[in-house]
């Protein structure tokens, strides 16, 4: 069995800003910016998010990943 750990690159310049709002029923995240920010394929916090392209790539190697 193989294990690996993915971490968000916190050193990206001009990274996207994330604002969150919480209620009793849900959490809402807003991705702010002007459209020219660096949009990483993997965001670790406040909740794990990954791009569709990264998800397709991971699925090629591991078909039993739980998202």
ChimeraX attribute file (.defattr): number of C-alpha atoms within 10 A of each C-alpha:
attribute: neighborCount
match mode: 1-to-1
recipient: residues
	/A:1	2
	/A:2	4
	/A:3	4
	/A:4	4
	/A:5	4
	/A:6	8
	/A:7	10
	/A:8	13
	/A:9	13
	/A:10	10
	/A:11	7
	/A:12	12
	/A:13	9
	/A:14	11
	/A:15	16
	/A:16	18
	/A:17	12
	/A:18	13
	/A:19	11
	/A:20	10
	/A:21	9
	/A:22	9
	/A:23	7
	/A:24	5
	/A:25	5
	/A:26	7
	/A:27	10
	/A:28	9
	/A:29	12
	/A:30	10
	/A:31	11
	/A:32	12
	/A:33	13
	/A:34	6
	/A:35	9
	/A:36	9
	/A:37	14
	/A:38	13
	/A:39	15
	/A:40	15
	/A:41	14
	/A:42	16
	/A:43	19
	/A:44	13
	/A:45	10
	/A:46	10
	/A:47	9
	/A:48	11
	/A:49	14
	/A:50	14
	/A:51	13
	/A:52	10
	/A:53	10
	/A:54	12
	/A:55	15
	/A:56	11
	/A:57	11
	/A:58	13
	/A:59	12
	/A:60	9
	/A:61	9
	/A:62	10
	/A:63	9
	/A:64	8
	/A:65	9
	/A:66	5
	/A:67	7
